[in-house]
């Protein structure tokens, strides 16, 4: 019984008291593109700012999906109680989630590198 309350306390502490840090995945790249294209001083939203916001939203959504899959696989593994099928399923979900995260980060990194170098060549 005490274990149950301790777990609930830890969960409440993590969800309610721990501050969440915001991640701006595309802020530097979109501002750099806007400055180099001549739209840096515009007061309205430029195309690069809009695309940057969309990319931030998509990356945030994909991060949430990764977190949910990781938690689901962990819960499935911990509640397997020696059942090899559940452990195998949890491991396959976890492997797929990590591979997906690696692909997403690699795609973002390659895109950032290519766009930054293309704009460096044109200016």
C-alpha positions as CSV (number, residue, x, y, z in Angstrom):
1,X,0.0,0.0,0.0
2,X,2.8,2.4,0.9
3,X,4.5,1.5,-2.4
4,X,1.4,2.6,-4.3
5,X,1.3,6.0,-2.6
6,X,5.0,6.5,-3.2
7,X,4.5,5.9,-6.9
8,X,1.5,8.2,-7.0
9,X,3.6,10.9,-5.2
10,X,6.4,10.6,-7.7
11,X,4.1,10.8,-10.6
12,X,2.4,13.9,-9.2
13,X,5.7,15.5,-8.5
14,X,6.9,14.9,-12.0
15,X,3.7,16.1,-13.7
16,X,2.8,19.0,-11.5
17,X,6.0,20.4,-9.9
18,X,8.7,19.8,-12.4
19,X,8.8,22.6,-14.9
20,X,8.8,21.7,-18.6
21,X,11.5,23.3,-20.8
22,X,10.4,24.6,-24.2
23,X,12.4,23.5,-27.2
24,X,12.7,25.8,-30.2
25,X,13.9,23.4,-32.9
26,X,13.7,25.7,-35.9
27,X,14.1,29.2,-34.5
28,X,17.7,29.9,-35.6
29,X,17.3,28.4,-39.0
30,X,14.1,30.3,-39.9
31,X,15.5,33.6,-38.7
32,X,18.7,33.0,-40.6
33,X,16.7,32.3,-43.8
34,X,14.5,35.3,-43.3
35,X,17.5,37.6,-42.8
36,X,19.4,36.3,-45.8
37,X,16.3,36.5,-48.0
38,X,15.6,40.1,-47.1
39,X,12.5,39.6,-45.0
40,X,14.2,39.9,-41.6
41,X,12.7,43.3,-40.8
42,X,9.2,42.5,-41.8
43,X,6.6,42.9,-39.0
44,X,4.3,40.1,-40.2
45,X,5.0,36.4,-40.4
46,X,7.2,35.4,-43.2
47,X,7.1,32.2,-45.1
48,X,10.3,30.9,-43.4
49,X,8.8,31.7,-39.9
50,X,5.6,29.9,-40.8
51,X,7.5,26.9,-42.1
52,X,9.6,26.9,-39.0
53,X,6.6,26.9,-36.8
54,X,5.1,24.0,-38.7
55,X,8.3,22.1,-38.4
56,X,8.4,22.8,-34.6
57,X,4.9,21.5,-34.2
58,X,5.5,18.4,-36.2
59,X,8.8,17.7,-34.3
60,X,7.0,18.2,-31.0
61,X,4.2,15.9,-32.0
62,X,6.7,13.2,-33.1
63,X,8.5,13.6,-29.8
64,X,5.2,13.0,-27.9
65,X,4.6,9.9,-30.0
66,X,8.1,8.6,-29.2
67,X,7.6,9.2,-25.5
68,X,4.2,7.5,-25.5
69,X,5.6,4.5,-27.3
70,X,8.6,4.3,-24.9
71,X,6.3,4.5,-21.9
72,X,3.9,1.9,-23.4
73,X,6.8,-0.5,-24.1
74,X,8.2,0.0,-20.6
75,X,4.8,-0.7,-19.0
76,X,4.3,-3.7,-21.2
77,X,7.7,-5.0,-20.2
78,X,7.3,-4.4,-16.5
79,X,3.9,-6.1,-16.4
80,X,5.0,-9.1,-18.5
81,X,5.4,-11.2,-15.4
82,X,7.8,-13.6,-17.2
83,X,5.7,-13.9,-20.3
84,X,8.2,-14.0,-23.1
85,X,5.7,-12.9,-25.8
86,X,5.0,-9.6,-24.0
87,X,8.7,-9.0,-23.4
88,X,9.4,-9.6,-27.1
89,X,6.6,-7.3,-28.1
90,X,7.8,-4.6,-25.7
91,X,11.4,-4.9,-27.1
92,X,10.2,-4.7,-30.7
93,X,8.1,-1.5,-29.9
94,X,11.1,0.0,-28.1
95,X,13.4,-0.8,-31.0
96,X,11.0,0.6,-33.5
97,X,10.6,3.8,-31.5
98,X,14.3,4.4,-31.1
99,X,14.9,3.7,-34.9
100,X,12.1,6.2,-35.7
101,X,13.7,8.8,-33.4
102,X,17.1,8.3,-35.0
103,X,15.6,8.7,-38.5
104,X,13.8,11.9,-37.5
105,X,16.9,13.4,-35.9
106,X,19.0,12.5,-38.9
107,X,16.5,13.9,-41.3
108,X,16.3,17.2,-39.4
109,X,20.1,17.4,-39.2
110,X,20.6,16.7,-42.8
111,X,18.0,19.2,-43.8
112,X,19.5,21.9,-41.5
113,X,23.0,21.2,-42.9
114,X,21.8,21.4,-46.6
115,X,19.7,24.5,-46.2
116,X,22.4,26.3,-44.2
117,X,25.0,25.5,-46.9
118,X,22.7,26.4,-49.8
119,X,22.0,29.8,-48.3
120,X,25.7,30.3,-47.5
121,X,26.6,29.7,-51.2
122,X,23.9,32.1,-52.5
123,X,25.0,35.0,-50.3
